[in-house]
Each structure stands twice: as C-alpha cells, then as structure tokens.
Amino acid sequence: MTLPIDPEQISESDIGTKRAVLEMEHDAAVEHVREAFVDAGFGVATEFSPSELLNEKVDAGRDPYYVLGACNPGVANKALDVTEDMGGLFPCNVVVWQEEPGVQHVYHVSIMKIARLVGIAPDSDEWQAIVDETGEYVEAAMANLDGEILAVDD
C-alpha cells in the first residue's frame, strides 16, 4: 500500500507534538496533567485507561497508560464552524504513560495541525488562527506541568 503522504517527511512540529517527563507516580502525574490542562483553559471531556482495559480484556500486562480527552470549547466551536468533519478528531488527547515507577511521559499532538495536514481542515489564514490559539493553550498547559519538556515546537 502506498500512503498519500510520506510519514518520513513529516516532522514533529508539522503535527504539533509536545512531550514532557514528570518524576512522580502515575496517578499523581495523571492528576497533575489534568490540572495543568484545566488551568490552561481546557476541559477534560473524557478520560480512560487503555492499560487497565487491555490488561483486563486480553491480559496484556501493560504498564499504566492513561488518556485525557481535553477540549477548549471556544476553539472547538470555531473549528466546527470551519469544518464539521473536525469532530471526527475530537477531543484533543493528552497521554500519560509510565516508563518506570516514578517516571511518567506526557504526550500531546495537535489535532488541528493533523486535520490541516490530511485535508480535513483547510490550509487557510482562518484555520491557522485556530491552530495558533490552540497552540497557545497547549503551551500554557505544558508550562504548568513543571516537568522536563522534551519537545517544544511552533
């Protein structure tokens, strides 16, 4: 199968990757990330633990892994005004996984940038303004983490 885009040509900044490492236990890290994103203007619309589900359903033996479905209602509303297809990527997920006890990784990727990249959203000034606004909220949330930021991009 040939992909319509070459994944090796896509940089982390193209998709708005943000990463941090937190030195704390997993449950504390999940709470800390939730608070950091709420304080930055996101709501947490949904959350779940894929590791708990997979460990229960298929005895996967996974280390703690948690997904927070964050959403800024104002930005979400603007995005839907531009393209109703955007809802297929909602909410913006923030993932917390345990590398080892006391070391948690935080990962976020910009659904707004991905939507533009794959053609769900237009490559326009209006959409860029939404990308920029969302990016400001994410930057604030990551700054609230007080952890080692591994990747910060525009």
N, C-alpha and C positions, 0 to 999 in steps of 0.2 A: 504494500500500500504506500502510495506517495502522499505525504502530508501537503496541504495547501500552503503552509509556511514552514520554513526551516527552523526548527527549535534551536539549533546551534547558533542562529543569527539573532536570537532574542536574548537581550541582557536582562539582568535582574531589575535594572532601572526601567526597562520597557514595560515591565509588569508591576512595578511599584513594590518590590519585595522589601520588607522590613524584618530585621531579626534582632533578638536580644537574648542574653543569657542571664538568668536570675539564680543567685545562690541562695536557695531556700527550698523547703519541702514542697512537694507537688500541690497539695491542697492550698497551702498558703500562697503559692505562685498563682494559682487559678484565681483566688480571691483578689490578689494584688493586681493582676491583669484586668479583671472585671472592673475594679475601682478606677484604675488608670484610664480605661476607655470611657467609663461613665463620666469621670471628671473632665474628660476632654470633649464631651458633647455627644457621645454615643449612648444609645440604649442597648441593652442586651435582650434581643427578641427571642432567642432560643439558645440552648446550650445542652451538650450531651457528651458522654464519654464513649467514644468508639472502642477504646480498650476494654472497658467493662462489658460492653455488648458483645464484642468478639470473643473475649475470654469466656463469657457465659455460653454463647451460642456454638462456638467451634473450638473451644479450649485452646485459644491462640497463644496464651502465655505472654501477652503483651504488657509492657511497662505502662505506667499511667500516661494517658494521652487524652486531652480534653479540647473541645471546640466551643468557643463562644461566638454566637452569631450576633455581631454588633451591627447597629444601624443608627444613622443620624437621620431622623425623619425629614428634616428640611431638605437635605441633599437627596435622599431617596425620592422625595416628591418631585424635585427638579429633574432628576434622571428619568423618571417615568413620564414627565411632560415631554421630554425629547424622544424617548422610545419606550413603549410599553413592553418591549421584549426584555428590557433590563431586569424585570422582576425574576426572570429565569436564573439570574445570578445572585439574587438577594438571599440572605443578608451577607454583609461583609464578614468573613470568618477570621477569627484570631485563634491560633492553635497554641496550646501549651503541652509540651511533652517532656517526659523525664529522660534525660540522658543517663543519669546515675542518681542515686539518692542525694538530694541536696543541690542538684544541678538541673535546672529546667530551661528549655528552649522556648522562646516565644517567636511565632512566625505570623506574618500578615502579608497578603498580596492584594494589590488594588484591583478590585473587580471593575472599576471604572476604566482603568488603563487596558485591562484584558478585553473588556467589551468593545473598546475602540479598535484594538488590535485585530480582533476576529470579525469585525464588521457588524456587531450588534448595535453599536453606537456610532454616530458619525465622527469623522475627523474634522471637527469644526471648532471655531472660537467658543461657541456656546458650550460644547462638551468639554473643551479644555478648562473652562472656568469651573465646571463641576469637578473635574479631575483635580484641579488646584485646590479647591475648597476641601474636598475630601482629604487630600494630602496634608493640608494644614491640621485637620483634626487628628489624623493618624500620627503626625509628627508630635503633636501635643501629648497624645496618649503614650507614645513610646518614651517621650521625655519624662512622663510621670512614673515610669517603671523604675527609675533609679538603678537599672542594671547595666551590664556591659552591652552597648549597642554594637552589633556586629556589622550591620549594613544599613546605611542611611543614604538614600538617593532622592533625586528630584521627582 
